[in-house]
Amino acid sequence: MPQSPPPPEVDPRLLEVLVCPLTKGPLVYDRAAQELISKQARLAYPVRDGVPVMLPEEARTLGEGE
């Protein structure tokens, strides 16, 4: 069975300037989950095809311990 290709990378320069749209706080890139995590807002914004989707309504709420 062929392996799927790795997900596209997010441009590191983009990661340096992106902030949470709700808190304006920093984000942490979770490469494995393809998400940008806002610890302050307790939200995980998806990254689709290498493009961050920075809409609060598209974000996943972080569970306990995440």
C-alpha positions in Angstrom: 0.0 0.0 0.0 1.6 3.4 -1.0 2.1 6.0 1.7 0.2 9.2 1.4 2.4 12.2 0.7 3.2 14.4 3.7 0.9 17.4 4.2 2.0 20.7 2.6 4.1 22.8 4.9 3.0 26.2 6.2 5.4 29.0 5.2 7.5 29.7 8.4 7.3 33.5 7.6 3.5 33.3 7.8 3.6 31.5 11.1 5.7 34.4 12.5 3.0 37.0 11.8 -0.2 35.0 12.4 -2.1 35.5 15.7 -5.3 34.3 17.0 -8.2 36.4 15.6 -10.0 36.4 18.9 -7.2 37.0 21.4 -4.5 38.5 19.2 -2.2 36.1 21.1 0.4 33.7 19.7 -0.3 30.5 17.9 1.6 27.1 18.1 1.8 25.0 14.9 1.0 21.4 15.4 2.4 19.8 12.3 1.1 16.3 13.0 -2.5 17.5 13.5 -2.2 20.3 10.8 -3.6 22.8 13.3 -2.6 26.2 14.7 -3.3 26.2 18.4 -4.4 29.2 20.4 -3.8 28.3 24.1 -5.4 31.5 25.3 -8.7 31.0 23.3 -8.5 27.1 23.7 -9.1 26.8 19.9 -7.3 24.8 17.2 -7.5 26.4 13.7 -7.2 23.9 10.9 -4.6 24.1 8.2 -5.9 22.8 4.9 -3.5 22.2 2.0 -0.9 24.3 3.7 -3.3 27.3 4.2 -4.4 28.3 7.7 -8.1 28.8 8.1 -8.3 31.5 10.7 -12.1 31.6 11.2 -13.3 31.1 14.7 -16.3 29.2 13.4 -14.0 26.7 11.7 -11.8 26.2 14.8 -12.0 23.1 17.0 -12.4 23.7 20.8 -9.5 22.1 22.7 -10.4 19.4 25.1 -9.1 19.0 28.6 -5.4 18.4 28.7 -4.8 19.6 25.2 
